[in-house]
């Protein structure tokens, strides 16, 4: 009996140890915290003990700390698998630039955030990309020297002796990040394949939203390339408040009906809306 | 006879008062509409870029940003007349650049309603709108006026 148990127990323990070791090797510890820089409250995202991203502005109704938490969660998810230097990219997104890990958007950089760093969205995205690469022990790509460097962008990302209020280790930023940022500022970002927005096919799909007065059954007519329109299962309606002057209803054609994750189908847009009131309250 | 005259005078006065009240109400509605239309036009011209960035940023945070050019333009009501809101349009950069407004055609059927949103290359809601090809609506903005 005892001998019978020994073998599977040893195998089990061996597998467990291998799993723990593999996890430790493949996933870097990602954290975030609130900090103060240049007299302003900011939020930092760290890999191990290195600050890789500093969020200075609110966006989309999220505070810098909330944004840092979102970024840290995405980064943690992306780094749960082994990544190479080629997996970490900076590239354009609509109206800005973004940092991608294994084709997953980690953080989008728009004009207000870039301005707060004294940089362009392109330069800031590349700086954050390089910071991530350096924190992972990978080499940033060598690119053409910049004609104009983004003044003030790089030093802001390197963690100096700052006041820190959140949990996490004291850090010393990567000195190479500044040089890398200056070198990458003017390089052209990789162009993603642009979706075709022509409305060659149309169909009506349900709108789903949890934020309307009464119960309404809504429908949207979406249009786009045939293959893309076929993927659309519904249109998610997202309600946003713009200051106190406007209410925005964003319509997102999605391939799965889920209230937690929006799988946007690119190249498809809304042409018409219809709804029927079935209940008032 | 005197009583008849008195009743006639009262009826005329009441009639005049009613007409005056109706006229005042009609004037107030017109003025309100004019102010609203002017207010929407002003807000769109003032905040178009900020609203555009706000929407794009909000969608980007949810990994749902559109991979295309975007722009915020006024919504013109066909039939209703004037500016009734704003819309973010999305599509190919060269096509988005040509969009001047979104023409809204609204219809009602029983307890339902339908809105056709046509990105147009002109900002006049007359005749048949000149649809901007390769552009659709991404978001609709209602102003609190």
Interface residues (C-beta under 8 A of the other chain):
Chain A: X59 X60 X61 X62 X67 X70 X93 X94 X95 X96 X98 X105 X108 X110 X111 X112 X192 X194 X195 X196 X197 X198 X199 X222 X223 X224 X236 X238 X240 X242 X244 X245 X246 X247 X248 X249 X250 X251 X252 X254 X262 X264 X266 X267 X268 X269 X270 X271 X272 X273 X274 X275 X276 X277 X278
Chain B: X43 X47 X50 X51 X52 X53 X54 X55 X56 X57 X58 X59 X60 X61 X62 X63 X64 X65 X66 X67 X68 X69 X70 X86 X88 X89 X90 X91 X92 X95 X110 X111 X112 X113 X114 X115 X116 X117 X118 X133 X134 X135 X136 X137 X138 X139 X140 X141 X142 X143 X144
